[in-house]
Amino acid sequence: MSDFRLVNPEGWECDLQSVYSAYIGYFQLHNVPWYDRTWGQFFETFEQFLGFSWPVITVTDSWTGRAHIVTRLTTVGAFIKMIKTRFGETLPTPDNVLKVSPFETAQRHLRNVADWATYKKLYTTLPAVALTAFKARVRAGERKAIRELWDKHDKTFLAIDFEWSERNPSTFLEWGYAAVRCGHLEAVGAWPPVPETNYRKGHYIIGEYVDKIVNKHCPTHPWQYAFGDSQVISKTKLPQIVQSVISSLVSPDTETTANTLVLVGHGVSADIQRLEETRIKIPHNVLIIDTAAFERTLFNSGARGPMHDPKTGKLRTQGSTLSLGGLLHSLGLDPPCALHNAGNDAFLCLLALQKLLDPDNTHMPEIDMRKLRKPKPVGMVGVPAQPMQLLGLPTMGDAGRPRSAYLSSGGRAVDGLPDEMGLVRKLSAYGSVLAPGTVGSLKDDKEKERWVNRVRSVQGIRSMTK
C-alpha cells in the first residue's frame, strides 16, 4: 500500500500499446533494421517493450467512451532518453500514437507496468472502467451517450415518481411509474413505441394518507391520474410493489456490462434517495437518466435553439433548468392533466424523453377526462386493496364495463394495435381484450358463460365492500 499514488488524469493521453505499435510502424515505413540494433531487444515483443517499466493509469476517451491504459508523452521522452544513454542512438518521437482525451477529471490510481502479467491484469479492468464512465456520462445528460442507449432498441426505460409529505419526506403519498420495453417492441417490429399502448404504467395511492395529508407549497392531485386506474394500497405494501415492478424489468448485476434497465426521472436524485430510504434493491449497473439534465445539456449545446420564458417573455439563460411542465410546454406537449400526480408525472416524463429523442414520431395521447374521478378501493374491510389484474380477474372500467386482466392499466386497448409487450390484441364483443392465444369473438357458449361468471364474481366483491 506504500506504493499507492493518485494522479490527475490531465496529460495522460498516450495509449501505451499504441506507442509500441507506432514504433513498429515507423521502422517498417523507414526501413529501419531494428532487429540488428543493440536496442532492438525492447521491440521484439510488446512484453519486452513493457520491460522499461511504464507508469500508467486507466481512463476512458471522452468521445468514444472506450477505456484505455495510458501513459504520458513525457514518459515516452524518458524512454527515448534511456535508449540514447545506454545505446548511443536517438529514436524519434512517433507521430501516430493514439491520443486519448480523458473523460475522468478526478484523480486516478497510478501503476507501474513492467511485464505482461501486470498489463494483462490491468487490461481486464477496462470494461468496468468504461461502464463507470458511461454511467456518469448518462447521468450527466450527455447527448451522445443517451442517444446511443435509445438507438440500440434493446433497453427498458422505467420512469418513476414519488410524491411525499412536505413536512416529512419519508411519508410517501403516491408512487407512479411508466415503462417501455424497447427490446420486446423491436423484436416484433413495433417501433417506434406508441405511448398509449406500448407504455406499461401504474399509479398507487397510500390509503392511510390520502385526503388527510395535503401539501401547501406544492399540492398533489392523487385522484387525477389520467392514464389508467389508480390503486389504493397500504403504506406497508408500497416497497413490495415498487420492488416487484423493478424486478420484472431488471437484468443481473455485473461489473462490466450495463443493465437492460434504465431508470428515468425529472430531477431524479430525490426519487433515487426515496428508493434508498425504502431499501429498494437496484443493481449497480443500472443507468440513470435525468430528463432535466438531458434537456439542459441539449439547450446549452444549442440543439434546442433560443427559448423564451412563457411567463416573462425573457430569453432563457445558459445553465437554467426547466420544470417538467416547462419541458413539456417547450416540446409542444402541453399536459391536459394535473401535474404533481405521481402517475401522470412518471408517464409524462417518459413521454418527454421519447419526444426529445424522436420528436417526429412522439405525440401526446388522447385522455378521456371521464376517468378523472375517485376510484373505489377493491377489497374486504381492513384488508388493503389488491390489484385485480394480479389476481387474474377483470376490473371494472368506464361506465361499468368489464376490463380484461390482460388489458394494460392505461384505459381500453385499441383493436389491432400492439400493447407494451408488442403483441397485437383483438377486442371481443364485450369490449375487452381476449386472452393470449384466443382469436375472433367469444362465440362458444361455455366460454361465454365462464367469462360472464367471472365478471359477476367481481361485481359481487364490489357490492360487499360498499
N, C-alpha and C positions, 0 to 999 in steps of 0.2 A: 504493500500500500504506500510505501515511501516514494515510489516512482509515479504515483498518480498525480497527473497535472491536467489543468484545464487551460485552454487557449481560445482566443477569439477566432471565429472562422474567417474573418476578413483576411484576404491574401492567400488563403489556402485554396488554390484554384486549378492545380495541375493533376489530372488523373494519373495515378502512379504507373499503371500498366501502359498507358498511352505514351509515357516518357520513353519506356523501353522500346515500344513499337515504333515510335518516331525515329529513334536512333537506327534501328534495323532498316527502316525505310530509307533513311539518309545514306547509309552505307551502300545500299543497293543502287540508289539513284546516282551516286557519285563514284561508283566502282571502288569503294574503299575496302581493301582486303583485311578487314578487322581480325580475321581468323589467324593472320600471320603476325599480328601485333602482340607485344608483351601484355598490353592491357585487354586483349581480346577475351581473356577469361571471364570478364564481367558481362559479356554479351552472348556467351554460349547458350544460356537459357535464362528465362525470367528469374528462376530461383537463384542463379549466380548473380544476376543483377541486384537482387534483394540483399546480397551479402554486404553491400555498402552500409546497411542499417539506416533505413529511411524513416524519418519522423512523419507520421500521417494522422489524419482524422477522417471520420466518415461524415459526409454531408449529402444533401440532395440538391440537384440542379433546380433553380427557381423557375425555369421554363419547362423542362421536360419532366420534372418530378422524379427522375431516376437517381438512385443512390450511387455514390462513388467513394472510393478510397483515394484521398487527395493528399498532395504534398505542396510545398511552396516552391516558387521559382528560385528563391534564394538557395534552397536545398539542392536544386539541380546545379546551380552555380558552384556549390560546395563539392559536388561530385566531379564536376569538370576540373576544379582546382586540385582535387586529390589525384586525378589522372595526370595532370601536369606535374605535380610534385613527385609522384612515385615513378612515372614512366617517361617524363620529359616531353610529352606530346600534348597538344592542345585540341580538345574536341569542341566543336561548335555547339551553341545552344539550339536545339531543334525547333523549327518554326511551326511544326504541325502537331504540337501537343494538344490534346483535348482539354480545353479550358472550361471550367465549371463556375457558374455564378451561384454561390451557396444560398439556399433559401433560409437556412438557420441563422439566427442572429445571436442566440445565447452561446455561452462558452461550451466547447466540445472537449471530449476526453482525448488527450494526446497519447499516442502509442508509437513505439519504435518497431518497425518490421525489418527483420534481418534474415528470415528464412521463409520457405514456402509454407510450413506448417502454421506459422503465425499469420501469414497473409490469408491462408485458406480459412482459418478460424474467424478472422475478421470479416472475410468476404461473406460468410454465412449469415452475418448480422444485417447485411444490406437490405433484404426485404422488409425487415422490421423497421429499419431506419426510414425507408421510403414510405411505409404505412403511417408512421408517426407524423411525418411531414405532410402527407396527403390529408390526414385528419385535420391538421392545423390549417391547411390551405382551404379546405371546405368550410371549416368553422368560421374562418375569417371572411368568407364570402367571395373567394377568388372565382372570377368568371370562368376561366378555362377549366378549373377542376370540377365545378358544378355542372358545366355543360357536358363534360366528359361523362359524368355519372348518368345524366339524363339520356344522352345519345346512345349509351350501351343497351338500353332497354332491358336490363336484367336486374334492376334494383327494386326494392319495395319502399316506397316513400310513405312514412307514417307521420302525419301532423297531429299534434296533441295540444290540449289547452286545459289548464286548471283555472277555476275561479275559487278564490278563498276570501275569508273574512279580513277586512282591513285592520281589525283590532288584533287578530291572532292568525298569522299566516299558516299555522298548522291546522286550522279549521277549514276543511275543504267544503265548498258549497256545491260545486259541479265539476264534472270532467267530461270532455268530449274528444273524439278522435275522428280522423278520416285517413284512409289508406288507399293507395293504388299499387297494385301488384304488376309492375311493368313486364316482368318475365313471363307471367301467365298470359297477359294480353298479346305480347309479341309472338308467343308460341302458337296462338290460334288466329293470328293475323288481324287482331282487333286493335290496331294502332292508328292514330293516337287515342289516348283514353277519352272517353265521354264521361264527364263528371257525374251526370245524373245516374248512370247505370254502372259505371266502372269503379266508382269510389265505394269502398266499404266504410261505413260510418256509424257512429253511435253517440248517444248523449245520456249521461247519468246524473240524476239529481239526488243529493243527500237528503233523505226524508226527515232526519232529525232537525235540520236547519232551514229547510225551505219555508219561505214566508215568515220566518222568525228572525233570522239574521239578515239585515239589509245594509248594504254598503252605502254610505252617504256620498263620498267623493267620487266613486266610480260604481254606480248602481249596476247590478246584474239583472238579467232577464231570464230566469230559469224556465219559464213556461213558453218562451218564444222560439223554440227550436224549429227551424224552417225546413229541414231536410230529412225528416223522418219522425219517429216516435221517441219521446223521452221516456226513460225508465227511472222510476223512483226506487232507490235502494237504501239499505242501511249503511251507515258510515263504516262499519266493520267489514263490509263486503267490497268496498272500493279497491283496496290494494289487491285483492284476489282477482277482481275483474280486470284491472289495469295489467297485472302480470300475465293473465291469460291472453289478452289481446297481443301484447308484445311477444309472448312465447309462440303464438301462432304464426308470426311473421319473421322471426329471427332465425339466423343460421348459427352454427357453432362458433365459439370464440377461438381465434388463432392470433398469433403474434405477427404473421406475415401477410395475411390476406384480409381485405376489408369485408365486413359483414354484408349480407344482402340487404339488411335493414338500414334505412337512412331515416333518422329522426328529423322532423321539421317543426319549426315553431317561429313565431314572431316575437323577438325578444326572448329567445328560448332559454336563456340562462336561468330565469326564475322557475320555469317548468322543470328543467333538469334538477334544480335544487329540491323541488317538491317530490320528484321521483326518489331522490336520495334519502329524503326525510322519511318516506314511507317504505324504505328498504326494498324498492323495486329493483330486481336484478337486470342489469343491462350489460351485455358483453363489451369488453374494452375496445373491440374492433368496430363498433357501431359508429358510423359517420353522422355528424350533426350539421344541419343547415339552419342558419338563422336568416329568415327571409328579409328581416330589417337590414342586416349586414350585407346580404347579397345585393339588395336593391341599392344600398348606399354605395357599394363598390361600382355598380353599373353607372350610377349617376356621376360619381367622381371621375370615372374614366371617359365621360362624355357620351356613353352608349344610350342614355335616355334623353339627351338634348336638354335645352333650357327648360326650366319648370317654374311656375308661379304658384304662390300660396293662394288657394281659392278664397281664403278669408280676407287677407290683407292685400292681395294683388302684387306683393313684392316677389322679386326673383328669389328662388331657393339658393341658399349658400352651400358651398362645398363642405362636406362632412356632416351635414344635417341628416337626421333620421326621420323617416315617415312613420306615423302610426299605421296600424293595419287598415283603418278606414281611409287614411290618406293614400296609402299604397293602392288600395282598390280603386279609389277615385282617379288616381293618376293613370291607371290601366283601363279606364272606361268601364269598370265593373262596379258601379255604384250599388252597394248591397241593398236589396229590397227587404231586408230583415234586420232585426236588432243585433248589434254587436254586444260584446261582453256577455254573450251566452256561449258557454264552453263549446257546445256542439257546432254552433254557427261559426265561431272563430276558427276552430280547427278545420272545418270544411273550406272556409274562405281563404285560410292561409295556404292550404294545399292548392286551391284553385289559383291563387295569386302566383305561387311558384310556377305552376304549369303555364300560366299566361306569360310570365317573364321569359320562359324558355321556349314556348311555342305559341306566340301571340296570334298567329293566323288561324289556328285550329282549336282555340280555347274560348269558350263562351259561358256567360252566366246562366245557370239552369233556371228554368221557369219554376216559380214557387206557388203552391196552392195556399193562399192565405187562410183558407178554412182550417188548415192544420194547426194554426197558431192558437190553440186553446189548451186548457189544463187537461192533461190525461189523468185517468184514474188508475192508481196502482193496482195491479192484479196480484192477489194472494190472500191467504187467510189472515184473520185478525192476529196481530202480534208476530206475524211472520213476514220478513222482508219480501217484497215483490220480486219474483224471478223472471228473467226474460223468457217469454213463452217460446221464442224461437229455439232456445236451448233445450226446452222440454220436448221439442218436436211437434208442438201444437200450433194451430193457426192463431194469429192475433186479430183483433178487430180493427179494421181500418176506417177510412172515411165513410160516414153515413151507415155505419154498422156492417159494412161488407167484410166478409172473412178474408184475411190475408194469409197466404200460404207461408209455412215455415221456411220455404225456400226463397221467399222474396226478401231482397235486401231492405234495410230499415228506411231507405230513402223514398218512401211512397210506392205507388203502384208501378210495376215494371211496364216497359213499352214492348209490345209484341214485336218479336223479330230482332230486337237489339241485344247485344251481348251484355252480360252482367259483369260484376267485378272479377269473376273467375274467367271471363272471356267466353262463357257459354251462352248460346242463344236460347232464350226461353220462349215457350208458346203459352199464350193466355188461354185458359179454359173458358167455357161458357159461364162460369161462376165468377169471372173477374179475377181469378187467382192464377198464379204460375204453377204449371204442372211440375211434379217432382221429376228429378233427373231420370231419364230412361223411359219416360212416357211420351207419347206423341198424340196429336189430334185432340179431341174433346173427350169428356168423361161420359161415354155413351153406355158403357157397361153398367147394368142396373146394380149389381152387387158393389162395384167400386163407387158408384154414385151414392149408394146408401151409406157405405162406410165413411165417405167424405162428409156427408151431411151430419152423421152422428158425431163426428169429431168436432164440427162447428157447434153443435148443440151442447156438447160437453163443456166447451169454453164458455158459452152463454150461461150455463148453469153455475160455473165457478164465479162468473162476474156477478150473478144475482145474489150469491151467498155473501159477497163482500160489500154489498150496498148497505 
